[in-house]
Amino acid sequence: MKRLENPGAVLAGFFGSYTPEQARAILWDMYCHAHCSADEDLGEFGRKELLAGYEALGRLIDAAYGVYCEKTRI
């Protein structure tokens, strides 16, 4: 995986476009659409992995927002 050259700029761009609540809402919609798909359409991940990934990405959003706030003094 390629390492980002300026992760702070990525965070600023993301949180300049979305609040953490909006990001979680989008993530929830993505999870619901994937979860409601037929089993054969899920690809390599099953429903258990989708839920675990949803929860992990939610925590990642919260952590990234915390770092963003510290860096920008929000």
C-alpha beads as a LAMMPS data file, in Angstrom:
LAMMPS data file: protein, C-alpha beads

74 atoms
73 bonds

1 atom types
1 bond types

-500.0 500.0 xlo xhi
-500.0 500.0 ylo yhi
-500.0 500.0 zlo zhi

Masses

1 110.0

Atoms # bond

1 1 1 0.000 0.000 0.000
2 1 1 1.239 3.454 -0.895
3 1 1 1.870 5.804 2.026
4 1 1 0.175 9.197 1.848
5 1 1 2.551 12.113 1.513
6 1 1 0.306 14.562 3.362
7 1 1 -2.262 12.795 5.556
8 1 1 -3.162 16.101 7.221
9 1 1 -4.341 17.472 3.875
10 1 1 -6.480 14.373 3.369
11 1 1 -8.087 14.863 6.788
12 1 1 -8.626 18.573 6.130
13 1 1 -10.225 17.834 2.765
14 1 1 -12.442 15.103 4.179
15 1 1 -13.613 16.962 7.275
16 1 1 -13.953 20.142 5.235
17 1 1 -16.569 18.267 3.194
18 1 1 -18.192 16.031 5.817
19 1 1 -18.934 16.222 9.512
20 1 1 -18.269 13.016 11.457
21 1 1 -22.051 12.519 11.628
22 1 1 -22.385 12.821 7.847
23 1 1 -19.479 10.429 7.318
24 1 1 -21.091 7.878 9.654
25 1 1 -24.456 8.290 7.872
26 1 1 -22.825 7.631 4.504
27 1 1 -20.973 4.661 5.948
28 1 1 -24.261 3.323 7.384
29 1 1 -25.967 3.644 3.983
30 1 1 -23.087 1.799 2.339
31 1 1 -23.284 -0.952 4.942
32 1 1 -27.069 -1.281 4.563
33 1 1 -26.855 -1.533 0.778
34 1 1 -24.123 -4.152 0.995
35 1 1 -25.889 -6.063 3.777
36 1 1 -29.128 -6.216 1.793
37 1 1 -27.375 -7.611 -1.272
38 1 1 -27.649 -11.254 -2.207
39 1 1 -24.929 -13.435 -0.677
40 1 1 -23.354 -14.098 -4.085
41 1 1 -23.035 -10.336 -4.690
42 1 1 -21.037 -9.659 -1.510
43 1 1 -17.692 -10.715 -2.954
44 1 1 -15.023 -12.015 -0.595
45 1 1 -16.573 -10.519 2.553
46 1 1 -19.590 -11.945 4.308
47 1 1 -22.121 -10.179 6.500
48 1 1 -20.042 -10.723 9.645
49 1 1 -17.012 -9.063 8.036
50 1 1 -19.158 -6.203 6.734
51 1 1 -20.435 -5.453 10.227
52 1 1 -16.949 -5.668 11.741
53 1 1 -15.629 -3.369 9.004
54 1 1 -18.480 -0.916 9.545
55 1 1 -17.715 -0.730 13.271
56 1 1 -13.956 -0.383 12.676
57 1 1 -14.428 2.363 10.082
58 1 1 -16.742 4.223 12.465
59 1 1 -13.999 4.207 15.096
60 1 1 -11.501 5.300 12.448
61 1 1 -13.710 8.284 11.541
62 1 1 -13.851 9.284 15.207
63 1 1 -10.081 8.899 15.646
64 1 1 -9.293 10.793 12.445
65 1 1 -11.608 13.614 13.481
66 1 1 -9.849 13.803 16.844
67 1 1 -6.470 14.096 15.125
68 1 1 -7.860 16.678 12.710
69 1 1 -9.225 18.762 15.609
70 1 1 -5.897 18.595 17.455
71 1 1 -3.964 19.682 14.360
72 1 1 -6.320 22.510 13.481
73 1 1 -7.162 23.474 17.076
74 1 1 -10.925 23.175 16.498

Bonds

1 1 1 2
2 1 2 3
3 1 3 4
4 1 4 5
5 1 5 6
6 1 6 7
7 1 7 8
8 1 8 9
9 1 9 10
10 1 10 11
11 1 11 12
12 1 12 13
13 1 13 14
14 1 14 15
15 1 15 16
16 1 16 17
17 1 17 18
18 1 18 19
19 1 19 20
20 1 20 21
21 1 21 22
22 1 22 23
23 1 23 24
24 1 24 25
25 1 25 26
26 1 26 27
27 1 27 28
28 1 28 29
29 1 29 30
30 1 30 31
31 1 31 32
32 1 32 33
33 1 33 34
34 1 34 35
35 1 35 36
36 1 36 37
37 1 37 38
38 1 38 39
39 1 39 40
40 1 40 41
41 1 41 42
42 1 42 43
43 1 43 44
44 1 44 45
45 1 45 46
46 1 46 47
47 1 47 48
48 1 48 49
49 1 49 50
50 1 50 51
51 1 51 52
52 1 52 53
53 1 53 54
54 1 54 55
55 1 55 56
56 1 56 57
57 1 57 58
58 1 58 59
59 1 59 60
60 1 60 61
61 1 61 62
62 1 62 63
63 1 63 64
64 1 64 65
65 1 65 66
66 1 66 67
67 1 67 68
68 1 68 69
69 1 69 70
70 1 70 71
71 1 71 72
72 1 72 73
73 1 73 74
